[in-house]
Amino acid sequence: MSFHTIEQAPARLNRSELAVPGSQPNMFEKAAASDVDVIFLDLEDAVAPDEKEQARKNIIKALNEVDWGKKTMSIRINGLDTHYMYRDVVDIVEQAGERLDLIMVPKVGTAADVYAVDMLVTQIEDAKGYKKRIGFEHIIETALGMQNVHEIASASKRNESLHFGVADYAASTRARTTIIGGVNKDYSVLTDPADDGSRAVHWGDMWHYALARMVVACRANGLRPIDGPFGDFQDKEGYIAAANRAAVLGCEGKWAIHPSQIALANEVMSPSEEDITKAKRILEAMAEAEKAGKGAVSLDGRLIDYASIRQAEVLVEKAKHIADH
């Protein structure tokens, strides 16, 4: 291991994260009663300009009055390039900061963007005498943000997670697509002709590079990588496939833009009973190997060693966290 120690962000269950428009207070109680891990009350894309002030008031009232249980609560503020952003932060943190766990910053482009929000939140917390520090979750959804993703990830001690904002990222990079988070038939490989002249088409994941790069930035800085939205909430199979791809790359969670996606995210982003059992067997086998003075041992015909322990410990710890939650 490197001599450099990675400081891990506070441990939070983040398998599913539900977007709830701040302009739709009729949705708040239903969201509070759901099985979602994290809720972000939205002031940005889901709220029309002439509704932003009222949405802010709705969120302040809801944070103070709705019983959110043990759910992690976040707000998505407006972008730093708008005149709404400072009032989002000042009004909500001052008036409802004690129930707020996270602030989601959209379209983060540089480390300086993070610094600006950090400075503002720190001043409010100090002035109000808050004991709990509010964390940050940042959406990487522009070419500028992806270029600077490593600097953004390390820009503040408040940072907890990065999220892949696929729709705005597609617009920023001028990708040839209008879907949100799905695949594209044109992003494919055509095989050489077979003996009978037939050719097979293998679809690919056009977001693989961007998501993988964000995951690396997260893990190198102790943050949680979270996959963003999947627009077609009627396509259950498509959502599960996208969530599985993100999980395989190392993501801990995925957005839910509709309540029907919550259970899907929770299931995909939770280790299966089979995985947990196998992880526990690995830990038991390695414990026996240590007693015998061995650094590696065979289990079910496969080599396991100290790297296997680290992988198994992650799964077992995740299962324990879910059970405690």
C-alpha positions in Angstrom: 0.0 0.0 0.0 1.0 3.6 -0.5 2.4 5.6 2.4 -0.4 8.1 1.6 -3.5 7.2 3.7 -6.9 7.8 2.1 -9.4 9.3 4.6 -12.8 7.8 4.0 -15.9 9.9 3.9 -18.5 9.3 6.6 -20.2 6.0 6.1 -23.7 6.4 4.8 -26.0 3.9 3.1 -26.4 5.3 -0.4 -27.8 2.4 -2.5 -30.7 4.5 -3.7 -31.1 8.3 -3.9 -34.5 9.7 -4.7 -35.0 13.0 -6.5 -38.0 15.0 -5.2 -38.9 18.4 -6.7 -39.1 21.1 -4.0 -42.0 22.6 -5.9 -44.1 19.4 -5.2 -44.7 19.3 -1.4 -47.4 16.7 -2.0 -44.6 14.2 -2.7 -42.7 14.8 0.5 -44.6 12.5 2.9 -44.6 9.7 0.4 -40.8 10.0 -0.1 -40.3 10.0 3.7 -42.3 6.8 4.0 -40.3 5.0 1.2 -37.4 2.6 1.6 -34.9 4.9 -0.1 -31.6 5.6 1.6 -31.1 9.2 0.6 -33.5 11.9 -0.5 -32.5 15.1 -2.3 -35.1 17.8 -2.4 -34.5 19.6 -5.7 -34.3 23.3 -6.3 -32.5 23.0 -9.7 -33.6 21.3 -12.9 -37.0 20.0 -11.6 -38.2 23.5 -10.6 -39.3 26.2 -13.0 -37.7 29.7 -12.5 -40.8 31.3 -11.2 -41.3 28.5 -8.6 -37.8 28.5 -7.1 -38.5 30.9 -4.2 -41.6 29.0 -3.1 -39.8 25.7 -3.6 -37.1 26.9 -1.2 -39.8 27.8 1.4 -41.4 24.4 0.9 -38.1 22.6 1.6 -37.4 24.7 4.7 -40.8 23.8 6.1 -40.5 20.1 5.2 -37.0 19.7 6.7 -38.3 21.2 10.0 -41.7 19.5 10.1 -41.8 16.2 8.1 -40.7 13.0 9.9 -37.9 11.8 7.6 -36.9 9.0 10.0 -33.3 7.9 9.7 -33.1 8.9 6.0 -30.1 11.0 4.8 -31.5 14.3 3.7 -29.9 16.4 0.9 -30.8 19.5 -1.1 -29.8 20.1 -4.7 -29.1 23.8 -4.9 -29.1 25.8 -8.1 -25.8 26.3 -10.1 -23.1 28.7 -9.0 -23.7 30.6 -12.3 -27.2 31.6 -11.2 -28.5 34.2 -8.7 -30.6 31.6 -6.9 -27.7 29.6 -5.5 -26.7 31.9 -2.6 -30.2 32.2 -1.2 -30.6 28.4 -1.5 -27.6 27.9 0.7 -28.2 30.8 3.2 -31.9 30.4 3.7 -32.0 26.6 4.0 -28.9 26.1 6.1 -29.8 29.0 8.4 -33.4 27.9 8.8 -33.2 24.1 8.6 -29.6 23.2 8.7 -29.9 21.0 11.8 -31.9 18.4 9.8 -29.8 18.7 6.6 -27.1 16.1 6.1 -25.8 17.0 2.6 -25.8 19.6 -0.1 -25.8 18.5 -3.7 -23.9 20.9 -6.0 -24.8 20.6 -9.7 -22.5 21.1 -12.7 -19.4 21.4 -10.6 -16.6 22.4 -13.0 -13.6 23.2 -10.9 -12.2 22.8 -7.4 -12.9 26.6 -6.9 -16.6 25.9 -7.2 -16.4 23.5 -4.2 -14.3 26.0 -2.3 -17.0 28.8 -2.8 -19.8 26.7 -1.4 -17.6 25.4 1.4 -16.7 28.9 2.5 -20.4 30.0 2.5 -21.6 26.9 4.4 -18.8 27.1 7.0 -19.6 30.8 7.8 -23.3 29.9 8.3 -22.5 26.9 10.5 -20.1 28.9 12.6 -22.6 31.8 13.0 -25.5 29.4 13.9 -23.3 27.3 16.3 -24.2 24.0 14.5 -22.3 21.0 15.9 -22.9 18.8 12.8 -21.0 19.4 9.7 -23.0 19.3 6.4 -21.4 17.1 3.7 -21.2 17.7 0.0 -22.3 15.6 -3.0 -21.2 16.9 -6.4 -22.7 16.1 -9.8 -20.1 15.6 -12.5 -22.1 16.5 -15.6 -20.0 18.7 -17.8 -16.8 18.2 -19.9 -15.1 20.7 -17.6 -16.1 18.8 -14.5 -14.9 15.5 -15.9 -11.6 17.1 -16.9 -11.1 18.3 -13.3 -12.8 15.4 -11.5 -9.7 14.5 -9.5 -9.2 18.1 -8.2 -12.9 18.3 -7.4 -12.9 15.1 -5.5 -10.1 16.4 -3.2 -11.3 20.0 -2.9 -13.0 19.8 0.5 -13.1 17.8 3.7 -16.9 18.0 3.3 -16.9 16.0 0.1 -18.7 12.6 0.5 -19.8 11.5 -3.0 -19.6 12.2 -6.7 -22.6 11.6 -9.0 -22.6 11.0 -12.7 -25.1 13.4 -14.3 -25.5 11.6 -17.6 -28.0 13.9 -19.4 -26.2 17.2 -19.0 -22.9 15.4 -19.6 -24.2 14.2 -22.9 -25.2 17.7 -23.8 -21.9 19.2 -22.7 -19.9 16.7 -24.7 -22.4 16.9 -27.6 -23.0 13.2 -27.6 -25.3 12.0 -30.3 -28.2 10.9 -28.0 -31.4 12.2 -26.4 -31.9 9.4 -23.9 -31.1 9.7 -20.2 -28.8 6.9 -19.0 -29.6 4.2 -21.5 -27.6 2.6 -24.3 -27.4 3.6 -27.9 -27.6 1.2 -30.8 -25.0 3.2 -32.8 -22.5 2.6 -30.0 -21.7 -0.9 -31.1 -19.2 -3.2 -32.7 -19.9 -5.1 -36.0 -18.1 -8.4 -36.2 -16.3 -9.6 -39.3 -18.5 -11.7 -41.6 -18.9 -15.4 -40.7 -18.6 -18.1 -43.3 -22.2 -17.7 -44.2 -21.8 -13.9 -44.6 -23.7 -13.1 -41.4 -22.4 -10.4 -39.0 -23.2 -9.9 -35.3 -23.8 -6.6 -33.6 -22.5 -6.1 -30.0 -23.9 -3.1 -28.3 -21.6 -1.2 -25.9 -22.0 1.2 -23.0 -21.2 4.7 -24.2 -20.9 6.0 -20.6 -18.3 3.4 -19.5 -15.3 5.7 -19.6 -16.9 8.6 -17.9 -18.3 6.5 -15.1 -15.1 4.5 -14.6 -13.1 7.7 -14.4 -15.4 9.2 -11.8 -15.2 6.0 -9.8 -11.4 6.2 -9.7 -11.5 9.8 -8.5 -13.9 8.8 -5.8 -12.0 5.8 -4.5 -8.7 7.7 -4.6 -10.2 10.3 -2.3 -12.4 8.1 0.0 -15.7 9.2 -1.6 -18.8 7.3 -2.7 -19.4 7.0 -6.4 -23.1 7.2 -7.3 -24.6 6.6 -10.8 -27.2 9.1 -11.9 -30.6 8.9 -13.5 -32.2 6.4 -15.8 -34.9 8.3 -17.7 -37.3 5.6 -18.8 -38.8 4.6 -15.4 -41.1 2.1 -17.2 -38.1 0.1 -18.4 -37.4 -2.0 -15.3 -34.9 -4.3 -17.1 -33.0 -1.4 -18.6 -32.7 0.2 -15.2 -31.4 -3.0 -13.6 -28.9 -3.5 -16.4 -27.6 0.1 -16.0 -27.4 -0.3 -12.2 -25.5 -3.6 -12.6 -23.0 -2.0 -14.9 -22.4 0.8 -12.5 -22.1 -1.6 -9.5 -19.6 -3.7 -11.4 -17.4 -0.6 -11.9 -17.6 0.2 -8.2 -20.6 2.5 -7.7 -22.4 2.2 -4.4 -25.7 3.5 -5.5 -28.0 4.9 -8.2 -30.5 7.7 -8.5 -34.2 7.0 -8.5 -36.2 9.6 -10.5 -39.4 7.6 -9.8 -40.4 5.7 -6.6 -40.6 2.5 -8.6 -36.8 2.6 -9.1 -36.0 2.6 -5.3 -36.5 -1.1 -4.8 -34.5 -1.9 -7.9 -31.5 0.2 -6.8 -31.6 -1.2 -3.3 -31.6 -4.8 -4.6 -28.8 -4.3 -7.2 -26.6 -2.3 -4.9 -26.9 -4.7 -2.0 -24.7 -7.8 -1.8 -26.6 -11.0 -2.4 -26.9 -13.7 0.3 -24.6 -15.9 -1.9 -22.0 -13.1 -2.1 -22.1 -12.6 1.7 -21.8 -16.3 2.4 -18.8 -16.6 0.1 -17.2 -13.6 1.6 -17.5 -15.0 5.1 -16.1 -18.4 4.0 -13.1 -16.5 2.5 -12.5 -14.8 5.8 -12.8 -18.0 7.7 -10.4 -19.8 5.3 -7.8 -17.1 5.5 -8.0 -17.1 9.3 -7.2 -20.8 9.3 -4.4 -20.1 6.8 -2.9 -17.5 9.1 -2.9 -20.0 12.0 -1.0 -22.4 9.8 1.5 -19.6 8.8 0.3 -19.4 5.2 -0.4 -16.2 3.2 -2.6 -17.9 0.6 -4.9 -20.9 0.4 -7.2 -22.6 -2.0 -11.0 -22.4 -1.6 -13.4 -24.1 -4.1 -10.5 -24.6 -6.5 -9.5 -20.9 -6.5 -6.5 -19.1 -4.9 -7.4 -16.6 -2.2 -4.9 -14.4 -0.4 -4.8 -11.1 1.6 -6.2 -9.2 -1.4 -9.2 -11.6 -1.1 -9.6 -10.6 2.5 -9.9 -7.0 1.6 -12.6 -7.7 -1.0 -14.5 -10.0 1.4 -14.3 -7.5 4.3 -15.9 -4.8 2.1 -18.9 -7.1 1.3 -19.4 -8.2 4.9 -19.2 -4.6 6.2 -21.7 -3.5 3.6 -24.1 -6.3 4.6 -23.7 -5.3 8.3 -24.4 -1.6 7.4 -27.6 -2.6 5.6 -28.8 -4.8 8.4 -28.1 -2.0 11.0 -30.0 0.5 8.8 
